[in-house]
């Protein structure tokens, strides 16, 4: 429907791992779909879908591959809902988000946000989920699901060296000191 987007997709074709004359592999077949989807997300097409189909033609030793692309409209981030916090304030997660409501949708912004939240060292799992918005498909509300991990960590070690003979180490760390995502680390 959009000539500029179709032209850009055509320039992507030579970069795909599935091409005429090459040996067909399942990995390349899936990787091509992933690259097409990533390309569309870079174009702020958060509602894009890619369907793939492969038909094996045995007598010709050939595989016909087809990718059906529905780009959808250009999209923006909607509101972000945060779930799964018990002892961590949701605002700690919200401050680490690298996108804001109304900004063009971007997979990079979601990945950057995930990395920043992981660096807090407060969660064992983080999931970003795109929600539906039946009223306006151009807006993508996000849901962030987290699983908190224990905030306190203990480590102990013992060793022997020729100079100092027996040695030991004890370490205690709290990853959410006074509840604001601050970390305290004591090592003896």
QUINORTA-V11344 format. One record per residue. N is the residue number from 1. RES is the residue in one letter. PSI is psi in whole degrees, -180 to 180 (none if undefined). NEAR is the number of other C-alpha atoms within 10 Angstrom. D_CENTER is the distance of its C-alpha to the mean C-alpha in Angstrom with 1 decimal. Layout:
<<N & RES & PSI & NEAR & D_CENTER> <N & RES & PSI & NEAR & D_CENTER>>
This chain:
<<1 & X & -33 & 8 & 28.7> <2 & X & 111 & 7 & 27.6> <3 & X & -39 & 8 & 29.4> <4 & X & -40 & 9 & 27.2> <5 & X & -41 & 13 & 24.0> <6 & X & -40 & 12 & 26.0> <7 & X & -42 & 10 & 27.3> <8 & X & -39 & 13 & 23.9> <9 & X & -37 & 15 & 22.8> <10 & X & -36 & 11 & 26.0> <11 & X & -23 & 11 & 25.4> <12 & X & -29 & 14 & 22.1> <13 & X & -48 & 13 & 24.2> <14 & X & -18 & 10 & 25.8> <15 & X & -8 & 11 & 22.5> <16 & X & 145 & 16 & 21.4> <17 & X & -13 & 19 & 22.3> <18 & X & 118 & 21 & 24.4> <19 & X & 162 & 15 & 27.6> <20 & X & 133 & 11 & 31.3> <21 & X & -18 & 7 & 33.2> <22 & X & 158 & 8 & 30.4> <23 & X & 133 & 11 & 30.2> <24 & X & 129 & 17 & 27.9> <25 & X & 150 & 12 & 25.3> <26 & X & -39 & 9 & 22.8> <27 & X & -46 & 10 & 20.1> <28 & X & -38 & 15 & 20.9> <29 & X & -45 & 20 & 21.1> <30 & X & -40 & 13 & 17.6> <31 & X & -38 & 15 & 16.3> <32 & X & -42 & 20 & 18.2> <33 & X & -43 & 21 & 16.5> <34 & X & -42 & 14 & 13.0> <35 & X & -39 & 15 & 14.4> <36 & X & -46 & 20 & 16.2> <37 & X & -43 & 22 & 13.2> <38 & X & -41 & 18 & 11.3> <39 & X & -45 & 17 & 14.8> <40 & X & -37 & 26 & 15.2> <41 & X & -36 & 20 & 12.0> <42 & X & -24 & 15 & 13.4> <43 & X & 13 & 19 & 16.6> <44 & X & 34 & 23 & 15.2> <45 & X & 74 & 24 & 15.7> <46 & X & -16 & 27 & 13.2> <47 & X & 10 & 21 & 15.7> <48 & X & 144 & 20 & 16.1> <49 & X & 145 & 15 & 16.9> <50 & X & 123 & 14 & 17.9> <51 & X & 139 & 11 & 20.5> <52 & X & 152 & 13 & 22.0> <53 & X & 133 & 11 & 25.5> <54 & X & 130 & 13 & 27.5> <55 & X & 122 & 10 & 31.2> <56 & X & 127 & 11 & 33.2> <57 & X & 92 & 10 & 36.6> <58 & X & -47 & 8 & 38.4> <59 & X & -18 & 6 & 41.8> <60 & X & 2 & 7 & 40.2> <61 & X & 53 & 7 & 37.6> <62 & X & 152 & 14 & 34.9> <63 & X & 123 & 16 & 31.6> <64 & X & 123 & 11 & 31.0> <65 & X & 137 & 15 & 27.4> <66 & X & 135 & 12 & 26.3> <67 & X & 124 & 14 & 23.0> <68 & X & 120 & 11 & 23.4> <69 & X & 128 & 16 & 21.3> <70 & X & 106 & 15 & 21.3> <71 & X & -34 & 21 & 19.7> <72 & X & 178 & 16 & 20.5> <73 & X & 160 & 14 & 21.3> <74 & X & 140 & 18 & 19.6> <75 & X & 159 & 23 & 17.4> <76 & X & 160 & 21 & 16.9> <77 & X & 140 & 21 & 15.0> <78 & X & -155 & 22 & 17.3> <79 & X & 154 & 14 & 17.8> <80 & X & 124 & 20 & 15.2> <81 & X & 137 & 15 & 16.5> <82 & X & 128 & 17 & 15.8> <83 & X & 151 & 14 & 16.9> <84 & X & -3 & 15 & 17.9> <85 & X & 140 & 14 & 19.5> <86 & X & -55 & 10 & 23.0> <87 & X & -17 & 11 & 24.1> <88 & X & 134 & 17 & 21.4> <89 & X & 134 & 13 & 22.0> <90 & X & -27 & 15 & 19.3> <91 & X & -28 & 10 & 20.2> <92 & X & -41 & 14 & 18.8> <93 & X & -45 & 21 & 15.3> <94 & X & -36 & 17 & 16.2> <95 & X & -19 & 12 & 17.5> <96 & X & -9 & 17 & 14.3> <97 & X & 133 & 18 & 12.5> <98 & X & 7 & 14 & 12.7> <99 & X & 162 & 21 & 13.5> <100 & X & 157 & 15 & 16.6> <101 & X & 133 & 15 & 18.1> <102 & X & -14 & 13 & 19.6> <103 & X & 152 & 14 & 17.6> <104 & X & 137 & 21 & 16.5> <105 & X & 139 & 26 & 13.1> <106 & X & 128 & 21 & 10.6> <107 & X & -33 & 17 & 7.1> <108 & X & -40 & 14 & 8.0> <109 & X & -39 & 16 & 8.9> <110 & X & -46 & 17 & 6.0> <111 & X & -41 & 14 & 4.3> <112 & X & -41 & 16 & 8.0> <113 & X & -44 & 20 & 8.5> <114 & X & -45 & 20 & 6.4> <115 & X & -44 & 14 & 8.5> <116 & X & -39 & 15 & 11.5> <117 & X & -40 & 20 & 11.6> <118 & X & -37 & 16 & 11.4> <119 & X & -19 & 11 & 14.2> <120 & X & -24 & 16 & 16.3> <121 & X & 35 & 16 & 16.8> <122 & X & -13 & 23 & 17.6> <123 & X & 143 & 19 & 15.1> <124 & X & -19 & 11 & 14.8> <125 & X & 142 & 13 & 11.8> <126 & X & 128 & 17 & 9.2> <127 & X & 132 & 13 & 7.9> <128 & X & 126 & 17 & 7.1> <129 & X & 128 & 15 & 9.6> <130 & X & 127 & 17 & 11.3> <131 & X & 159 & 15 & 15.0> <132 & X & 151 & 14 & 18.1> <133 & X & 86 & 12 & 20.6> <134 & X & -30 & 8 & 23.8> <135 & X & -34 & 7 & 25.7> <136 & X & 100 & 9 & 23.7> <137 & X & -8 & 16 & 21.1> <138 & X & -13 & 22 & 20.3> <139 & X & 131 & 26 & 18.7> <140 & X & 99 & 24 & 15.4> <141 & X & 145 & 18 & 15.6> <142 & X & 148 & 19 & 12.5> <143 & X & 127 & 17 & 12.8> <144 & X & 117 & 17 & 11.2> <145 & X & 128 & 16 & 12.5> <146 & X & 155 & 21 & 13.4> <147 & X & 117 & 15 & 15.9> <148 & X & 146 & 17 & 18.2> <149 & X & 165 & 12 & 19.6> <150 & X & 137 & 13 & 23.2> <151 & X & -27 & 17 & 23.9> <152 & X & 136 & 15 & 26.9> <153 & X & 137 & 11 & 26.9> <154 & X & 140 & 11 & 30.1> <155 & X & 141 & 10 & 30.9> <156 & X & 146 & 11 & 34.3> <157 & X & 152 & 9 & 35.7> <158 & X & 146 & 9 & 39.2> <159 & X & 179 & 10 & 40.6> <160 & X & 135 & 10 & 43.8> <161 & X & 156 & 8 & 44.8> <162 & X & -28 & 6 & 48.2> <163 & X & -49 & 6 & 48.5> <164 & X & 8 & 8 & 47.2> <165 & X & -125 & 8 & 47.8> <166 & X & 135 & 10 & 45.8> <167 & X & 158 & 10 & 42.7> <168 & X & 165 & 10 & 40.1> <169 & X & 137 & 11 & 36.9> <170 & X & 135 & 12 & 35.5> <171 & X & 136 & 13 & 32.3> <172 & X & 134 & 14 & 31.1> <173 & X & 139 & 16 & 27.9> <174 & X & 122 & 18 & 26.8> <175 & X & -5 & 21 & 23.2> <176 & X & 53 & 19 & 24.1> <177 & X & 123 & 14 & 27.6> <178 & X & 21 & 10 & 29.2> <179 & X & 5 & 12 & 26.1> <180 & X & 22 & 12 & 24.4> <181 & X & 9 & 18 & 21.8> <182 & X & 151 & 11 & 24.5> <183 & X & 139 & 17 & 25.1> <184 & X & 139 & 13 & 28.6> <185 & X & 121 & 12 & 29.4> <186 & X & 127 & 10 & 32.9> <187 & X & 131 & 11 & 34.1> <188 & X & none & 8 & 37.7>>
